[in-house]
Amino acid sequence: MLNVSVQNFEGATILRCQGRIVAGDENRILREAVVSHPGAGMLVLDLLQVDRIDAGGLGLLLSLLAWTRSKGTQLRLANLTRRVQDLFRLTRLDQVFAISSVDEIFPREVFFAQQDQRTYMEPVSGIRRNDQSDTQN
């Protein structure tokens, strides 16, 4: 199972993934989450809570990279676990994708200062959204 939470921040969309990126429904869920943001300047896939990626998942990520490039959107992978890092290193996909941490992309002080508490749920396809537009306290 894969759940995706969506958070918008300073022209970027952060997709926080939780679960597995494997062939099947998980692929469909992630694809729908990404393609529903065609105008984003940057899409960040936060993989901190992804415990497994199979060959189908790697194929999907490559497909999403091609799709985002065709739309003029930058795709970045963030917060890879050791297991996922090893997989990307072994397949040499670490040389294909831009990989970093969310903290490297968005300075922590700026990120937390500009978030708000508004959230809403979308029951479709296991995708949850958090839209960030107001300032916290």
Stockholm file with secondary structure:
# STOCKHOLM 1.0

chainA/1-137         MLNVSVQNFEGATILRCQGRIVAGDENRILREAVVSHPGAGMLVLDLLQVDRIDAGGLGLLLSLLAWTRSKGTQLRLANLTRRVQDLFRLTRLDQVFAISSVDEIFPREVFFAQQDQRTYMEPVSGIRRNDQSDTQN
#=GR chainA/1-137 SS CEEEEEEEETTEEEEEEEEEECTTHHHHHHHHHHHTCTTCSEEEEEEEEEEEECHHHHHHHHHHHHHHHHTTCEEEEECCCHHHHHHHHHTTGGGTSEEECHHHHSCHHHHHHTCCSCCEECCGGGEEEEECCSCCC
#=GC SS_cons         CEEEEEEEETTEEEEEEEEEECTTHHHHHHHHHHHTCTTCSEEEEEEEEEEEECHHHHHHHHHHHHHHHHTTCEEEEECCCHHHHHHHHHTTGGGTSEEECHHHHSCHHHHHHTCCSCCEECCGGGEEEEECCSCCC
//
